[in-house]
């Protein structure tokens, strides 16, 4: 039987409501005041509550407000029983979370009809909640799968790579990877698909799988320019696919200390040479449209011989595009001093960098997906 709860301080009205609803096949519990009703609601978790507006100790509006704050009762349909008919009163009840009103004097047929209508909405809300929970569980599984594809930190006598991935939702459009082409050449890249959620995550996964498996045989993976040009052909925007992405891709030669890199609409890689003060800083970026926008887009490739030891940071723009005031955002120029401050620290653990960011931005949550690679290179 469907559980209902009546909260009313009038014994005569209690008995009337209970008799009508019990004869209609419902299991009806009764509370004599707001505090007792609130406690019974927590215990019974009724599908529907009928509550008098005017009661001593706690009004029906107060009961409604507290009921609607409880996650276990968020689908419970709440009817306020009242003789108040003004628009202001109804607005007050709706603002408290009331789902419907029942005016005194009460007609039995109207009472049953409103309860039946409320229960239909309650059952629909329950179904929606179950489906939402199922979808959230599936998204969580997908998010765990995405995280499982991201590389573990790399420890090598000449290279250490650490990373952080913080999606704005359960799933994000950022992706990154690093792997060896041979015993001397290390690939490192980071991409950022426009948008958030599953629709952005799928292209990111496709790019990561293609590059890691080297399925595109016509690509020269040692040439960043070749990689970007081929990706631009494969991931062109169409009527069915409206996603584009930015990317920074580099190849480091352990023997010659040469770094070859290309970028497509992505923030620059920030290179610090830290062998002696003052700290030298270079911004590594090439010209090129984001991948997928124009089929005939051209990309350039640059080569740099590094002075070691050095640290290279590759990141998505979500790490600095944070709103600081209405419509005003931080930008790369705000982020760089924080990165310089972090680079000057004795220990390079990315938790310290994110601590600096949280203090500077005044918040712990980011509005966009955030990814960063920290690549420390040694002789």
PyMOL commands that set and color helices and strands:
alter all, ss='L'
color gray80, all
select helices_A, chain A and resi 11-23+34-44+60-67+71-73+87-96+108-149+197-213+224-234+317-319+332-343+350-361
alter helices_A, ss='H'
color red, helices_A
select strands_A, chain A and resi 3-7+27-31+48-52+77-82+100-103+154-155+159-166+174-180+185-193+245-253+258-264+269-273+280-284+302-305+310-315+323-325+328-329+370-377
alter strands_A, ss='S'
color yellow, strands_A
deselect
rebuild
show_as cartoon
